[in-house]
Amino acid sequence: MGRKLLLIEDDSFMREMIALVLATENYEASGVESGTEALRLLRECGEYDAVISDMYLPDTDGLKLFEQINDGWPGLRFLILTSETDRNIVRKAISLGITYIPKDENFAESILAALRK
């Protein structure tokens, strides 16, 4: 697994905390707060190894964003980090090939474990 990540989280405290956790394992995370910003960075920089996104963002949701990113950058690994527990949404995310990570007390370890796979 590569080391350059795009982190999409609208809560600035959570975004910084996740970036710090990733940095402890030598991941370089570019953090943004919206889907629009994420797509702009992908167009400008494009060399990311994976995307970690919150499910609900100010301008879109993680499933729609995944579809947009997958259209332009097929095969780019996509992880959703969320507190969403609706089984239909979880099933849909997994069926699309998204790594689904619950925002629980172990989310940091879950992110790192998913990235190691």
TORLUM-359434 format. One line per field, with one value per atom (N, C-alpha, C, O): residue number from 1; residue in one letter; atom name; x, y, z. Coordinates in nm, 4 decimals, decimal comma, padded with zeros to 6 digits. Layout:
BEGIN
pami = c(NUM_...) $
gutor = c(a_...) $
roti = c(CA_...) $
c1 = c(X_...) $
c2 = c(Y_...) $
c3 = c(Z_...) $
// end
This chain:
BEGIN
pami = c(1_1_1_1_2_2_2_2_3_3_3_3_4_4_4_4_5_5_5_5_6_6_6_6_7_7_7_7_8_8_8_8_9_9_9_9_10_10_10_10_11_11_11_11_12_12_12_12_13_13_13_13_14_14_14_14_15_15_15_15_16_16_16_16_17_17_17_17_18_18_18_18_19_19_19_19_20_20_20_20_21_21_21_21_22_22_22_22_23_23_23_23_24_24_24_24_25_25_25_25_26_26_26_26_27_27_27_27_28_28_28_28_29_29_29_29_30_30_30_30_31_31_31_31_32_32_32_32_33_33_33_33_34_34_34_34_35_35_35_35_36_36_36_36_37_37_37_37_38_38_38_38_39_39_39_39_40_40_40_40_41_41_41_41_42_42_42_42_43_43_43_43_44_44_44_44_45_45_45_45_46_46_46_46_47_47_47_47_48_48_48_48_49_49_49_49_50_50_50_50_51_51_51_51_52_52_52_52_53_53_53_53_54_54_54_54_55_55_55_55_56_56_56_56_57_57_57_57_58_58_58_58_59_59_59_59_60_60_60_60_61_61_61_61_62_62_62_62_63_63_63_63_64_64_64_64_65_65_65_65_66_66_66_66_67_67_67_67_68_68_68_68_69_69_69_69_70_70_70_70_71_71_71_71_72_72_72_72_73_73_73_73_74_74_74_74_75_75_75_75_76_76_76_76_77_77_77_77_78_78_78_78_79_79_79_79_80_80_80_80_81_81_81_81_82_82_82_82_83_83_83_83_84_84_84_84_85_85_85_85_86_86_86_86_87_87_87_87_88_88_88_88_89_89_89_89_90_90_90_90_91_91_91_91_92_92_92_92_93_93_93_93_94_94_94_94_95_95_95_95_96_96_96_96_97_97_97_97_98_98_98_98_99_99_99_99_100_100_100_100_101_101_101_101_102_102_102_102_103_103_103_103_104_104_104_104_105_105_105_105_106_106_106_106_107_107_107_107_108_108_108_108_109_109_109_109_110_110_110_110_111_111_111_111_112_112_112_112_113_113_113_113_114_114_114_114_115_115_115_115_116_116_116_116_117_117_117_117) $
gutor = c(m_m_m_m_g_g_g_g_r_r_r_r_k_k_k_k_l_l_l_l_l_l_l_l_l_l_l_l_i_i_i_i_e_e_e_e_d_d_d_d_d_d_d_d_s_s_s_s_f_f_f_f_m_m_m_m_r_r_r_r_e_e_e_e_m_m_m_m_i_i_i_i_a_a_a_a_l_l_l_l_v_v_v_v_l_l_l_l_a_a_a_a_t_t_t_t_e_e_e_e_n_n_n_n_y_y_y_y_e_e_e_e_a_a_a_a_s_s_s_s_g_g_g_g_v_v_v_v_e_e_e_e_s_s_s_s_g_g_g_g_t_t_t_t_e_e_e_e_a_a_a_a_l_l_l_l_r_r_r_r_l_l_l_l_l_l_l_l_r_r_r_r_e_e_e_e_c_c_c_c_g_g_g_g_e_e_e_e_y_y_y_y_d_d_d_d_a_a_a_a_v_v_v_v_i_i_i_i_s_s_s_s_d_d_d_d_m_m_m_m_y_y_y_y_l_l_l_l_p_p_p_p_d_d_d_d_t_t_t_t_d_d_d_d_g_g_g_g_l_l_l_l_k_k_k_k_l_l_l_l_f_f_f_f_e_e_e_e_q_q_q_q_i_i_i_i_n_n_n_n_d_d_d_d_g_g_g_g_w_w_w_w_p_p_p_p_g_g_g_g_l_l_l_l_r_r_r_r_f_f_f_f_l_l_l_l_i_i_i_i_l_l_l_l_t_t_t_t_s_s_s_s_e_e_e_e_t_t_t_t_d_d_d_d_r_r_r_r_n_n_n_n_i_i_i_i_v_v_v_v_r_r_r_r_k_k_k_k_a_a_a_a_i_i_i_i_s_s_s_s_l_l_l_l_g_g_g_g_i_i_i_i_t_t_t_t_y_y_y_y_i_i_i_i_p_p_p_p_k_k_k_k_d_d_d_d_e_e_e_e_n_n_n_n_f_f_f_f_a_a_a_a_e_e_e_e_s_s_s_s_i_i_i_i_l_l_l_l_a_a_a_a_a_a_a_a_l_l_l_l_r_r_r_r_k_k_k_k) $
roti = c(N_CA_C_O_N_CA_C_O_N_CA_C_O_N_CA_C_O_N_CA_C_O_N_CA_C_O_N_CA_C_O_N_CA_C_O_N_CA_C_O_N_CA_C_O_N_CA_C_O_N_CA_C_O_N_CA_C_O_N_CA_C_O_N_CA_C_O_N_CA_C_O_N_CA_C_O_N_CA_C_O_N_CA_C_O_N_CA_C_O_N_CA_C_O_N_CA_C_O_N_CA_C_O_N_CA_C_O_N_CA_C_O_N_CA_C_O_N_CA_C_O_N_CA_C_O_N_CA_C_O_N_CA_C_O_N_CA_C_O_N_CA_C_O_N_CA_C_O_N_CA_C_O_N_CA_C_O_N_CA_C_O_N_CA_C_O_N_CA_C_O_N_CA_C_O_N_CA_C_O_N_CA_C_O_N_CA_C_O_N_CA_C_O_N_CA_C_O_N_CA_C_O_N_CA_C_O_N_CA_C_O_N_CA_C_O_N_CA_C_O_N_CA_C_O_N_CA_C_O_N_CA_C_O_N_CA_C_O_N_CA_C_O_N_CA_C_O_N_CA_C_O_N_CA_C_O_N_CA_C_O_N_CA_C_O_N_CA_C_O_N_CA_C_O_N_CA_C_O_N_CA_C_O_N_CA_C_O_N_CA_C_O_N_CA_C_O_N_CA_C_O_N_CA_C_O_N_CA_C_O_N_CA_C_O_N_CA_C_O_N_CA_C_O_N_CA_C_O_N_CA_C_O_N_CA_C_O_N_CA_C_O_N_CA_C_O_N_CA_C_O_N_CA_C_O_N_CA_C_O_N_CA_C_O_N_CA_C_O_N_CA_C_O_N_CA_C_O_N_CA_C_O_N_CA_C_O_N_CA_C_O_N_CA_C_O_N_CA_C_O_N_CA_C_O_N_CA_C_O_N_CA_C_O_N_CA_C_O_N_CA_C_O_N_CA_C_O_N_CA_C_O_N_CA_C_O_N_CA_C_O_N_CA_C_O_N_CA_C_O_N_CA_C_O_N_CA_C_O_N_CA_C_O_N_CA_C_O_N_CA_C_O_N_CA_C_O_N_CA_C_O_N_CA_C_O_N_CA_C_O_N_CA_C_O_N_CA_C_O_N_CA_C_O_N_CA_C_O_N_CA_C_O_N_CA_C_O_N_CA_C_O_N_CA_C_O) $
c1 = c(00,0845_00,0000_00,0890_00,1878_00,0516_00,1251_00,1059_00,0319_00,1721_00,1741_00,1063_00,0945_00,0609_00,0005_-00,1518_-00,2075_-00,2179_-00,3624_-00,4350_-00,3815_-00,5580_-00,6472_-00,7519_-00,8272_-00,7564_-00,8452_-00,9550_-00,9265_-01,0819_-01,1950_-01,2823_-01,3511_-01,2782_-01,3525_-01,3880_-01,2994_-01,5172_-01,5590_-01,5370_-01,5380_-01,5175_-01,4890_-01,3373_-01,2612_-01,2948_-01,1511_-01,0752_-00,9625_-01,1350_-01,0683_-01,0470_-00,9382_-01,1514_-01,1416_-01,0403_-00,9625_-01,0419_-00,9483_-00,8042_-00,7193_-00,7771_-00,6416_-00,6025_-00,4883_-00,6956_-00,6671_-00,6345_-00,5390_-00,7125_-00,6874_-00,5525_-00,4751_-00,5243_-00,3954_-00,2788_-00,1768_-00,2929_-00,1865_-00,1668_-00,0538_-00,2777_-00,2694_-00,1989_-00,1117_-00,2362_-00,1738_-00,0251_00,0560_00,0103_00,1508_00,2368_00,3546_00,1784_00,2566_00,3007_00,3968_00,2299_00,2660_00,3264_00,3299_00,3738_00,4416_00,3545_00,4039_00,2248_00,1367_00,1334_00,1355_00,1281_00,1158_-00,0283_-00,0713_-00,1028_-00,2439_-00,2669_-00,2293_-00,3294_-00,3757_-00,5206_-00,6048_-00,5511_-00,6852_-00,7671_-00,7193_-00,8921_-00,9881_-01,1209_-01,1417_-01,2129_-01,3388_-01,4604_-01,5719_-01,4422_-01,5580_-01,5227_-01,4060_-01,6269_-01,6081_-01,5522_-01,4696_-01,5969_-01,5488_-01,3980_-01,3258_-01,3511_-01,2073_-01,1307_-01,0216_-01,1883_-01,1223_-01,1051_-00,9979_-01,2102_-01,2017_-01,1004_-01,0282_-01,0954_-00,9970_-00,8545_-00,7693_-00,8293_-00,6952_-00,6595_-00,5459_-00,7546_-00,7284_-00,6928_-00,6015_-00,7639_-00,7335_-00,5957_-00,5208_-00,5624_-00,4356_-00,3166_-00,2102_-00,3347_-00,2223_-00,2301_-00,1282_-00,3487_-00,3811_-00,3039_-00,3468_-00,1957_-00,1100_-00,1349_-00,0425_-00,2582_-00,2910_-00,3014_-00,3398_-00,2665_-00,2736_-00,4077_-00,4478_-00,4774_-00,6085_-00,6801_-00,6187_-00,8119_-00,8978_-00,9664_-01,0175_-00,9672_-01,0437_-01,1454_-01,1083_-01,2733_-01,3768_-01,4802_-01,5145_-01,5284_-01,6458_-01,7649_-01,7596_-01,8707_-01,9883_-02,0665_-02,1106_-02,0834_-02,1656_-02,0790_-02,0162_-02,0772_-01,9980_-02,0916_-02,2072_-02,0446_-02,1331_-02,1935_-02,3040_-02,1234_-02,1688_-02,2032_-02,2445_-02,1868_-02,2150_-02,2139_-02,1987_-02,2303_-02,2105_-02,1032_-02,0672_-02,0540_-01,9423_-01,9703_-01,8799_-02,0924_-02,1241_-02,1220_-02,0683_-02,1804_-02,1778_-02,0348_-01,9941_-01,9600_-01,8214_-01,7398_-01,6575_-01,7622_-01,6929_-01,7196_-01,6269_-01,8454_-01,8792_-01,8074_-01,7579_-01,8012_-01,7309_-01,5815_-01,5208_-01,5239_-01,3805_-01,3514_-01,2534_-01,4350_-01,4136_-01,4238_-01,3541_-01,5093_-01,5201_-01,3909_-01,3460_-01,3314_-01,2102_-01,0806_-00,9807_-01,0828_-00,9620_-00,9993_-00,9970_-01,0335_-01,0780_-00,9688_-00,8500_-01,0130_-00,9192_-00,8556_-00,7858_-00,8784_-00,8236_-00,8957_-01,0184_-00,8195_-00,8770_-00,9554_-00,9098_-01,0743_-01,1651_-01,2125_-01,2671_-01,1911_-01,2369_-01,3369_-01,3140_-01,4464_-01,5426_-01,5350_-01,5435_-01,5189_-01,5152_-01,6406_-01,6575_-01,7294_-01,8576_-01,9214_-01,8873_-02,0139_-02,0947_-02,2286_-02,3136_-02,2474_-02,3696_-02,3802_-02,2854_-02,4969_-02,5159_-02,6300_-02,6592_-02,6953_-02,8030_-02,7486_-02,6583_-02,8041_-02,7510_-02,7550_-02,6659_-02,8572_-02,8656_-02,7514_-02,6947_-02,7179_-02,6077_-02,4748_-02,3894_-02,4574_-02,3342_-02,3191_-02,2113_-02,4262_-02,4220_-02,3880_-02,3071_-02,4511_-02,4247_-02,2780_-02,2138_-02,2250_-02,0842_-01,9924_-01,9014_-02,0160_-01,9315_-01,9459_-01,8475_-02,0688_-02,0905_-02,0203_-01,9863_-01,9987_-01,9274_-01,7755_-01,7016_-01,7302_-01,5870_-01,5234_-01,4009_-01,6069_-01,5594_-01,5267_-01,6022_-01,4150_-01,3828_-01,4587_-01,4367_-01,5475_-01,6353_-01,5754_-01,5528_-01,5496_-01,4899_-01,5806_-01,6033_-01,6324_-01,7172_-01,6364_-01,5229_-01,6973_-01,6367_-01,6718_-01,7701_-01,5902_-01,6111_-01,4820_-01,3914_-01,4733_-01,3539_-01,2273_-01,1169_-01,2415_-01,1254_-01,0992_-01,0260_-01,1583_-01,1498_-01,0065_-00,9751_-00,9196_-00,7813_-00,7108_-00,6442_-00,7251_-00,6653_-00,7282_-00,6599_-00,8582_-00,9280_-00,8790_-00,8619_-00,8567_-00,8042_-00,6673_-00,6426_-00,5791_-00,4433_-00,4446_-00,3689_-00,5289_-00,5380_-00,5874_-00,5356_-00,6870_-00,7397_-00,6342_-00,6255_-00,5549_-00,4518_-00,3406_-00,2759_-00,3181_-00,2122_-00,2516_-00,1652_-00,3806_-00,4276_-00,3928_-00,4248) $
c2 = c(-00,1180_00,0000_00,1242_00,1323_00,2193_00,3446_00,4294_00,3927_00,5408_00,6224_00,7576_00,8299_00,7952_00,9271_00,9133_00,8452_00,9795_00,9632_01,0959_01,2018_01,0884_01,2030_01,1816_01,0842_01,2724_01,2624_01,3678_01,4875_01,3228_01,4138_01,4045_01,3049_01,5088_01,5128_01,6580_01,7434_01,6873_01,8255_01,8766_01,9978_01,7899_01,8314_01,8505_01,7539_01,9752_02,0051_01,9341_01,8895_01,9228_01,8521_01,7049_01,6507_01,6407_01,5001_01,4821_01,3868_01,5736_01,5662_01,5728_01,4951_01,6667_01,6797_01,5577_01,5121_01,5053_01,3877_01,2668_01,1940_01,2460_01,1336_01,1520_01,0570_01,2729_01,3000_01,2708_01,2171_01,3055_01,2761_01,1267_01,0786_01,0533_00,9069_00,8490_00,7631_00,8957_00,8458_00,8794_00,7983_00,9980_01,0401_00,9513_00,9302_00,8988_00,8111_00,6844_00,6192_00,6496_00,5314_00,5707_00,4910_00,6949_00,7483_00,7608_00,7509_00,7825_00,8157_00,9671_01,0393_01,0139_01,1565_01,1829_01,1376_01,2558_01,2810_01,4264_01,5178_01,4465_01,5789_01,5885_01,5125_01,6802_01,6901_01,8014_01,9137_01,7693_01,8670_01,8438_01,7404_01,9423_01,9314_01,9073_01,8992_01,8956_01,8751_01,7888_01,7710_01,7363_01,6583_01,7430_01,6962_01,8676_01,9586_01,9787_01,9729_02,0022_02,0199_01,8910_01,8955_01,7779_01,6502_01,6284_01,5882_01,6546_01,6375_01,7341_01,6985_01,8564_01,9538_01,9041_01,9111_01,8541_01,8025_01,6821_01,6696_01,5955_01,4798_01,5238_01,4684_01,6224_01,6732_01,7383_01,7213_01,8130_01,8862_01,7975_01,8092_01,7090_01,6296_01,4838_01,4216_01,4301_01,2977_01,1768_01,0645_01,1928_01,0798_01,0290_01,0220_00,9939_00,9415_00,7892_00,7318_00,7262_00,5811_00,5341_00,4201_00,6218_00,5873_00,7147_00,8194_00,7024_00,8103_00,7613_00,6494_00,8451_00,8192_00,9321_01,0492_00,8968_00,9992_00,9750_00,8612_01,0840_01,0795_01,0446_01,0691_00,9885_00,9551_01,0802_01,0936_01,1711_01,2893_01,4141_01,4478_01,4818_01,6028_01,7180_01,6946_01,8428_01,9566_01,9592_02,0103_01,9053_01,9164_01,7840_01,7831_01,6723_01,5421_01,4357_01,4665_01,3106_01,2010_01,1076_01,1143_01,0224_00,9360_00,8431_00,8162_00,7935_00,7027_00,7761_00,7251_00,8951_00,9748_01,0160_01,0128_01,0544_01,0939_00,9763_00,9924_00,8585_00,7398_00,7209_00,6947_00,7342_00,7146_00,8160_00,7810_00,9419_01,0447_01,0145_01,0260_00,9766_00,9474_00,8213_00,8161_00,7211_00,5960_00,6171_00,5501_00,7086_00,7388_00,7986_00,7626_00,8891_00,9575_00,8875_00,9014_00,8118_00,7435_00,6006_00,5649_00,5196_00,3828_00,3054_00,3157_00,2293_00,1473_00,2167_00,1526_00,3476_00,4180_00,3668_00,3712_00,3196_00,2617_00,3666_00,4799_00,3289_00,4236_00,3643_00,2540_00,4384_00,3986_00,5022_00,6224_00,4566_00,5472_00,5277_00,4161_00,6394_00,6418_00,7141_00,8329_00,6434_00,7041_00,6407_00,5293_00,7135_00,6582_00,6064_00,5631_00,6107_00,5597_00,4089_00,3343_00,3653_00,2226_00,1611_00,0427_00,2381_00,1847_00,0694_00,0882_-00,0494_-00,1695_-00,1606_-00,2125_-00,0953_-00,0820_00,0023_-00,0292_00,1095_00,1954_00,1220_00,1292_00,0522_-00,0244_-00,1303_-00,1452_-00,2037_-00,3073_-00,2480_-00,3034_-00,1342_-00,0708_-00,0302_-00,0542_00,0309_00,0729_-00,0463_-00,0398_-00,1524_-00,2715_-00,3329_-00,3781_-00,3347_-00,3925_-00,3119_-00,3661_-00,1826_-00,0989_-00,1177_-00,0684_-00,1883_-00,2083_-00,1102_-00,0995_-00,0386_00,0585_-00,0144_-00,1012_00,0208_-00,0300_00,0553_00,1762_-00,0070_00,0624_00,0531_-00,0565_00,1697_00,1727_00,2522_00,3711_00,1872_00,2597_00,3609_00,3345_00,4765_00,5778_00,5378_00,5846_00,4518_00,4080_00,4311_00,4986_00,3768_00,4015_00,3385_00,3724_00,2476_00,1817_00,2255_00,1584_00,3376_00,3740_00,3955_00,3614_00,4509_00,4752_00,3440_00,3333_00,2453_00,1144_00,0496_-00,0181_00,0700_00,0119_00,0735_00,0029_00,2032_00,2694_00,2116_00,1722_00,2068_00,1576_00,0121_-00,0255_-00,0695_-00,2102_-00,2219_-00,3028_-00,1421_-00,1452_-00,1014_-00,1581_-00,0021_00,0456_-00,0572_-00,0602_-00,1405_-00,2419_-00,3575_-00,4312_-00,3740_-00,4877_-00,4699_-00,5557) $
c3 = c(00,0000_00,0000_00,0000_00,0729_-00,0827_-00,0899_00,0342_00,1255_00,0362_00,1570_00,1422_00,2412_00,0222_00,0020_-00,0015_-00,0875_00,0940_00,1115_00,0975_00,1306_00,0478_00,0438_00,1519_00,1481_00,2477_00,3626_00,3509_00,3475_00,3448_00,3286_00,4529_00,4750_00,5326_00,6596_00,6877_00,6929_00,7061_00,7254_00,8672_00,8888_00,9622_01,0994_01,1117_01,1056_01,1289_01,1283_01,2401_01,2188_01,3587_01,4681_01,4316_01,4515_01,3780_01,3399_01,2261_01,2263_01,1298_01,0177_01,0673_01,0237_01,1595_01,2137_01,2963_01,2896_01,3733_01,4554_01,3663_01,3932_01,2622_01,1711_01,1022_01,0908_01,0567_00,9914_01,0849_01,0418_01,2122_01,3099_01,3290_01,3367_01,3367_01,3496_01,2277_01,2410_01,1096_00,9868_00,9825_00,9378_01,0284_01,0281_01,1177_01,0892_01,2265_01,3146_01,2424_01,2832_01,1344_01,0553_00,9204_00,8266_00,9128_00,7944_00,6701_00,5577_00,6903_00,5790_00,5659_00,6656_00,4432_00,4153_00,3730_00,2669_00,4551_00,4264_00,3890_00,4625_00,2734_00,2333_00,2777_00,2298_00,3682_00,4236_00,3616_00,3452_00,3271_00,2755_00,3443_00,4077_00,3314_00,4030_00,3151_00,3666_00,1829_00,0957_-00,0247_-00,0596_-00,0864_-00,2082_-00,3210_-00,3993_-00,3294_-00,4333_-00,4211_-00,5206_-00,2992_-00,2769_-00,3093_-00,3661_-00,2732_-00,3005_-00,4502_-00,4954_-00,5272_-00,6725_-00,7334_-00,8265_-00,6807_-00,7292_-00,7043_-00,7929_-00,5831_-00,5518_-00,6383_-00,6841_-00,6602_-00,7454_-00,8875_-00,9488_-00,9391_-01,0739_-01,0773_-01,1735_-00,9719_-00,9694_-00,9349_-00,9956_-00,8378_-00,7869_-00,8282_-00,8582_-00,8297_-00,8793_-00,8319_-00,8587_-00,7651_-00,7301_-00,5885_-00,5076_-00,5590_-00,4270_-00,4335_-00,5354_-00,3230_-00,3141_-00,2600_-00,2835_-00,1874_-00,1327_-00,0896_-00,0687_-00,0772_-00,0290_00,0976_00,1022_00,1998_00,3218_00,3325_00,3393_00,3339_00,3340_00,4424_00,4744_00,4974_00,5831_00,4932_00,3727_00,5490_00,4690_00,4303_00,3162_00,5249_00,4996_00,5004_00,6008_00,3864_00,3680_00,3355_00,3003_00,3464_00,3226_00,1818_00,1636_00,0830_-00,0553_-00,1230_-00,2390_-00,0524_-00,1135_-00,0041_00,1141_-00,0454_00,0494_-00,0056_-00,1231_00,0799_00,0438_-00,0730_-00,1521_-00,0863_-00,1968_-00,3306_-00,4289_-00,3342_-00,4577_-00,4919_-00,6080_-00,3900_-00,4129_-00,4647_-00,5548_-00,4082_-00,4576_-00,6071_-00,6837_-00,6486_-00,7899_-00,8777_-00,9848_-00,8333_-00,9103_-00,9185_-01,0250_-00,8072_-00,8053_-00,8858_-00,9601_-00,8714_-00,9440_-01,0954_-01,1716_-01,1391_-01,2824_-01,3363_-01,4451_-01,2609_-01,3069_-01,2728_-01,3433_-01,1637_-01,1161_-01,0773_-00,9595_-01,1768_-01,1450_-01,0709_-01,1016_-00,9742_-00,8991_-00,7801_-00,7015_-00,7653_-00,6488_-00,5244_-00,5157_-00,4312_-00,3091_-00,2321_-00,2170_-00,1830_-00,1184_00,0130_00,0165_00,1214_00,2547_00,3037_00,2900_00,3603_00,4222_00,5729_00,6241_00,6417_00,7877_00,8340_00,8062_00,9048_00,9389_01,0611_01,1010_01,1189_01,2277_01,1744_01,2521_01,0434_00,9805_01,0041_00,9797_01,0517_01,0795_00,9994_01,0163_00,9127_00,8301_00,7459_00,6643_00,7663_00,7004_00,5490_00,4818_00,4938_00,3481_00,2933_00,1887_00,3641_00,3212_00,3361_00,2478_00,4465_00,4683_00,3594_00,3019_00,3310_00,2264_00,0900_00,0157_00,0577_-00,0716_-00,0818_-00,1841_00,0238_00,0229_-00,0007_-00,0833_00,0702_00,0570_-00,0815_-00,1400_-00,1347_-00,2681_-00,3772_-00,4823_-00,3526_-00,4492_-00,4408_-00,5261_-00,3389_-00,3212_-00,2248_-00,2175_-00,1508_-00,0533_00,0771_00,1209_00,1381_00,2711_00,3715_00,3799_00,4472_00,5413_00,6810_00,7323_00,7429_00,8759_00,9690_00,9470_01,0729_01,1677_01,2497_01,2894_01,2739_01,3619_01,5049_01,5625_01,5592_01,6967_01,7740_01,7250_01,8916_01,9739_01,9163_01,9590_01,8204_01,7605_01,6165_01,5438_01,5749_01,4338_01,3854_01,2714_01,4686_01,4263_01,3933_01,2903_01,4796_01,4532_01,3311_01,2543_01,3127_01,1976_01,0663_00,9668_01,0663_00,9452_00,9110_00,7971_01,0097_00,9854_00,9405_00,8510_01,0008_00,9608_00,8174_00,7405_00,7807_00,6435_00,5427_00,4338_00,5775_00,4860_00,4675_00,3628_00,5669_00,5570_00,4668_00,4193_00,4427_00,3601_00,2155_00,1333) $
// end
